[in-house]
Amino acid sequence: MDPQTLTELLDVAVLDRLDRIDDLAGDDLARSKALRKEGFSAEVTAALLTQAQLRTEAAAKLGPFADDMLFTRDGLAQATRLPVAAHHARRLIGDLPEDTTFRIADLGCGIGADSVAFAGMGAHVSAVDADEVTAAIAAFNLRHLPDASVENTRAEDVDLDEFDALWFDPARRTIGKADKRGSTARITDPDAFSPSLSWVIEKAGAAKAAGVKLGPALDHDLVPEEAEAQWVSHNGEVVEVCLYFGAARQRPGRGALVMGERTLLVHEDDLPDEDEADIGELGKHLLEPDGAIVRAGLVAALCSPLQARRLHPKIAYLTTDVEPSGPASAGVTAYEVIDVLPAKVPSLRKELVSRGIGSVVIKKRGADIVPDQVRRQLKLPKGDKATLVFTRLGERHVVLLTQPV
Ligand SMILES: C[S@@+](CC[C@H](N)C(=O)[O-])C[C@H]1O[C@@H](n2cnc3c(N)ncnc32)[C@H](O)[C@@H]1O
């Protein structure tokens, strides 16, 4: 969105129309015609419909708050989900005694999702964003929170000494190279993040307390020794790795936090000694560990609490003879193993057809297949549902015929 369109969008009458946009019936074309008839310019009409669409999409991340916010497509894509932002706030701010002033800087605040959580926890938030439109949108989104302010400036130009905590969520997408839908591509080189990862880590390491949100594919070698690195999944999706420093660090080393209906924390201290990591025969159940645990390299830590063993040293599946229970079961999806089938498509098809299976979910680890391609090649007639797991037992490529537990 360009600054001129944003200025027009921030007009009270336009914002009021956005809040009432659901009273317009029909598809986008009909709604657009109706808005033009009401006297809105073509640009404002387009902006209103885009904001209405983004608010709908944002509800998945930000719940009912989305209906009172403005977005850019890129800003929404990069925004932290509210429950995860609340977790960041708890880690950085904790329980504030009454009458305490706790100052936190959000250094690249985007549309302001993390700042909303920080301010909601009672902190005084100074948010900055280098992008003019994004900073103005964050200011709008934080307007009800009197202890939050937003400035359009670069993180590198902020005096960081005055803060009790620093929050960094560096931009990891290309700027100004958006495709037709306004989406941008992921940057993988940490020196090309904005601000750069080396600058962020230097400042975070020197702060009283700091958190750094990064993409979950982060190379483990880039985690500074003094930091706590926590990979996080929310409702089954791996969303980030967060590095914590100073007072925000609870347990140095690698950890995983599974957030959802149930919560689970796993830490590298829970890993068995190398030679105790049990590799064994396929049991009654196959366990698929949560992606945050896999990314953190902590799959073996689930063996003992789930009475499970690994199937293969390099493949992130576990197996067990007992149905998973207890807190650690929140870290896996369990499948009952019904049979071991051949991995070659013609023989696999024969086995599936003979069992009346016609609809398959395909999972794979340690197998070089493209699930959609295999599904097409199988050309199964209508029949029962099953989950097929393409993997290896030792050196043997197999397909495990399973049903979710
Ligand atoms: C990943 S987004 C932040 C998302 C935010 N935490 C949220 O939950 O909404 C990163 C933001 O940093 C901004 N940015 C990039 N380089 C910056 C810099 N040097 N200083 C300040 N902001 C910067 C980008 O404009 C972008 O809005």
The ligand as a Tripos MOL2 file, in Angstrom:
@<TRIPOS>MOLECULE
LIG
   27    29     1     0     0
SMALL
NO_CHARGES

@<TRIPOS>ATOM
      1 C1          9.0270   -9.7930   10.6430 C.3       1 LIG1
      2 S1          8.3620   -8.1890   10.6030 S.3       1 LIG1
      3 C2          7.8630   -7.9340   12.2590 C.3       1 LIG1
      4 C3          6.5700   -8.5980   12.5880 C.3       1 LIG1
      5 C4          6.0530   -8.2910   13.9810 C.3       1 LIG1
      6 N1          6.8260   -8.8990   15.0270 N.3       1 LIG1
      7 C5          4.6010   -8.6980   14.1570 C.2       1 LIG1
      8 O1          4.3410   -9.6790   14.8580 O.co2     1 LIG1
      9 O2          3.7280   -8.0640   13.5710 O.co2     1 LIG1
     10 C6          9.8220   -7.2380   10.4360 C.3       1 LIG1
     11 C7          9.6260   -5.7370   10.2440 C.3       1 LIG1
     12 O3         10.9010   -5.1170   10.3420 O.3       1 LIG1
     13 C8         10.9210   -3.9720    9.5250 C.3       1 LIG1
     14 N2         12.3400   -3.6200    9.3000 N.ar      1 LIG1
     15 C9         13.1890   -4.0930    8.3700 C.ar      1 LIG1
     16 N3         14.4110   -3.5720    8.5470 N.ar      1 LIG1
     17 C10        14.3280   -2.7590    9.6250 C.ar      1 LIG1
     18 C11        15.2560   -1.9390   10.3030 C.ar      1 LIG1
     19 N4         16.5250   -1.8670    9.9300 N.pl3     1 LIG1
     20 N5         14.8210   -1.2380   11.3670 N.ar      1 LIG1
     21 C12        13.5160   -1.2750   11.7520 C.ar      1 LIG1
     22 N6         12.5970   -2.0230   11.1130 N.ar      1 LIG1
     23 C13        12.9950   -2.7690   10.0930 C.ar      1 LIG1
     24 C14        10.1400   -4.3570    8.2970 C.3       1 LIG1
     25 O4          9.5910   -3.2230    7.6650 O.3       1 LIG1
     26 C15         9.0760   -5.3140    8.8870 C.3       1 LIG1
     27 O5          7.8770   -4.6210    9.0900 O.3       1 LIG1
@<TRIPOS>BOND
     1     1     2 1
     2     2     3 1
     3     2    10 1
     4     3     4 1
     5     4     5 1
     6     5     6 1
     7     5     7 1
     8     7     8 2
     9     7     9 1
    10    10    11 1
    11    11    12 1
    12    11    26 1
    13    12    13 1
    14    13    14 1
    15    13    24 1
    16    14    15 ar
    17    14    23 ar
    18    15    16 ar
    19    16    17 ar
    20    17    18 ar
    21    17    23 ar
    22    18    19 1
    23    18    20 ar
    24    20    21 ar
    25    21    22 ar
    26    22    23 ar
    27    24    25 1
    28    24    26 1
    29    26    27 1
@<TRIPOS>SUBSTRUCTURE
     1 LIG1         1 GROUP 0 **** ****
